[in-house]
């Protein structure tokens, strides 16, 4: 997953000319997968608010793989932790979609919208599964 997303840095490595290497969310640091999904201050706000929403504190890792692996709760059933993993995937996908909205449609950066969209997706997914 790390270099599969067409972030600005991964595109540049493929000799594609990009206007800016900076993350479209924070506009401060080069956009890599690690930065966009985990390290960016906007993404960190989303993850912090996700913790509050779920009522659980997760250890924030600096890389995507460890973040995914550790997004579980000790003592929860296997099924409940699968739901947690589903929420993680939903948040990552909503960060990516929000990024694309900014890049391709001149959208506005809004971490609250990212989490709200992830919550709506998670609730619809849970509703469908029940």
C-alpha positions as a printed NumPy array, in Angstrom:
array([[  0.   ,   0.   ,   0.   ],
       [  2.829,   2.357,   0.819],
       [  3.777,   3.353,  -2.711],
       [  0.61 ,   2.297,  -4.47 ],
       [ -1.368,   5.429,  -3.753],
       [ -0.593,   8.116,  -6.306],
       [  0.609,  10.711,  -3.822],
       [  2.566,  13.638,  -5.17 ],
       [  5.908,  12.109,  -4.177],
       [  5.13 ,   8.696,  -5.694],
       [  4.002,  10.372,  -8.922],
       [  7.177,  12.455,  -8.993],
       [  9.243,   9.252,  -8.611],
       [  7.578,   8.047, -11.811],
       [  8.872,  11.148, -13.622],
       [  5.504,  12.865, -13.78 ],
       [  5.675,  16.621, -13.411],
       [  3.642,  17.895, -10.457],
       [  3.089,  21.534,  -9.53 ],
       [  3.805,  20.997,  -5.868],
       [  5.088,  18.138,  -3.718],
       [  3.318,  19.482,  -0.648],
       [  0.471,  17.678,   1.059],
       [ -2.828,  19.185,  -0.142],
       [ -4.255,  18.94 ,   3.383],
       [ -1.633,  20.804,   5.42 ],
       [  0.443,  22.355,   2.607],
       [  3.531,  22.119,   4.82 ],
       [  5.244,  18.772,   4.199],
       [  5.805,  16.611,   1.121],
       [  2.883,  14.318,   0.408],
       [  3.765,  10.678,   0.987],
       [  1.34 ,   7.944,   1.964],
       [  2.717,   7.948,   5.514],
       [  2.343,  11.675,   5.836],
       [ -1.09 ,  12.006,   4.233],
       [ -2.797,   9.201,   6.163],
       [ -1.018,   9.302,   9.526],
       [  1.454,  12.139,  10.099],
       [ -0.36 ,  15.134,   8.592],
       [ -1.851,  17.429,  11.237],
       [ -5.25 ,  17.191,   9.517],
       [ -5.122,  13.381,   9.54 ],
       [ -3.992,  13.447,  13.169],
       [ -7.052,  15.56 ,  14.048],
       [ -9.254,  12.98 ,  12.328],
       [ -7.609,  10.119,  14.267],
       [ -7.827,  12.034,  17.559],
       [-11.522,  12.705,  17.02 ],
       [-12.035,   9.071,  16.019],
       [-10.594,   8.068,  19.407],
       [-13.086,  10.377,  21.109],
       [-15.957,   9.073,  18.991],
       [-15.131,   5.451,  19.844],
       [-14.26 ,   6.277,  23.448],
       [-10.957,   4.449,  23.089],
       [ -7.357,   5.642,  22.943],
       [ -5.184,   4.071,  20.284],
       [ -1.426,   4.351,  20.013],
       [ -0.6  ,   6.554,  17.04 ],
       [  2.175,   5.12 ,  14.924],
       [  4.237,   6.978,  12.384],
       [  3.641,   4.421,   9.647],
       [  0.49 ,   3.109,   8.016],
       [  1.17 ,  -0.619,   8.449],
       [  1.749,  -0.421,  12.207],
       [ -1.18 ,   1.935,  12.61 ],
       [ -3.458,  -0.633,  10.961],
       [ -2.026,  -3.578,  12.901],
       [ -2.503,  -1.836,  16.222],
       [ -5.978,  -0.441,  15.628],
       [ -7.664,  -2.977,  17.887],
       [ -8.842,  -3.227,  21.462],
       [ -7.548,  -5.881,  23.831],
       [-10.462,  -7.707,  25.393],
       [-12.857,  -7.195,  22.499],
       [-14.07 , -10.165,  20.53 ],
       [-12.586, -11.009,  17.161],
       [-15.783,  -9.772,  15.501],
       [-15.686,  -6.465,  17.384],
       [-12.061,  -5.939,  16.4  ],
       [-12.964,  -6.639,  12.772],
       [-15.419,  -3.754,  13.074],
       [-12.541,  -1.626,  14.426],
       [-10.433,  -2.568,  11.386],
       [-13.374,  -1.661,   9.142],
       [-13.54 ,   1.761,  10.783],
       [ -9.79 ,   2.196,  10.185],
       [-10.181,   1.367,   6.493],
       [-13.15 ,   3.721,   6.247],
       [-11.218,   6.61 ,   7.777],
       [ -8.228,   6.045,   5.491],
       [-10.485,   5.934,   2.432],
       [-12.279,   9.128,   3.493],
       [ -8.958,  10.939,   4.032],
       [ -7.937,   9.879,   0.506],
       [-11.274,  10.915,  -1.018],
       [-11.141,  14.277,   0.772],
       [ -7.61 ,  14.775,  -0.525],
       [ -8.826,  14.091,  -4.06 ],
       [-11.698,  16.533,  -3.636],
       [ -9.184,  19.21 ,  -2.691],
       [ -6.786,  18.364,  -5.526],
       [ -9.291,  17.873,  -8.339],
       [-12.31 ,  19.962,  -7.32 ],
       [-10.797,  22.805,  -5.291],
       [-12.373,  21.496,  -2.109],
       [-11.739,  22.975,   1.318],
       [ -9.724,  21.154,   3.987],
       [-12.05 ,  20.059,   6.787],
       [-11.11 ,  17.304,   9.238],
       [-14.628,  17.353,  10.737],
       [-16.126,  16.527,   7.327],
       [-13.657,  13.65 ,   6.904],
       [-14.666,  12.082,  10.22 ],
       [-18.37 ,  12.735,   9.664],
       [-18.241,  11.028,   6.272],
       [-16.343,   8.104,   7.821],
       [-18.928,   7.83 ,  10.601],
       [-21.792,   7.829,   8.105],
       [-20.077,   5.128,   6.052],
       [-19.338,   3.049,   9.154],
       [-22.932,   3.33 ,  10.366],
       [-24.338,   2.38 ,   6.962],
       [-21.935,  -0.55 ,   6.804],
       [-22.957,  -1.7  ,  10.313],
       [-26.638,  -1.292,   9.44 ],
       [-26.199,  -3.366,   6.287],
       [-24.361,  -6.122,   8.177],
       [-27.023,  -6.442,  10.89 ]])
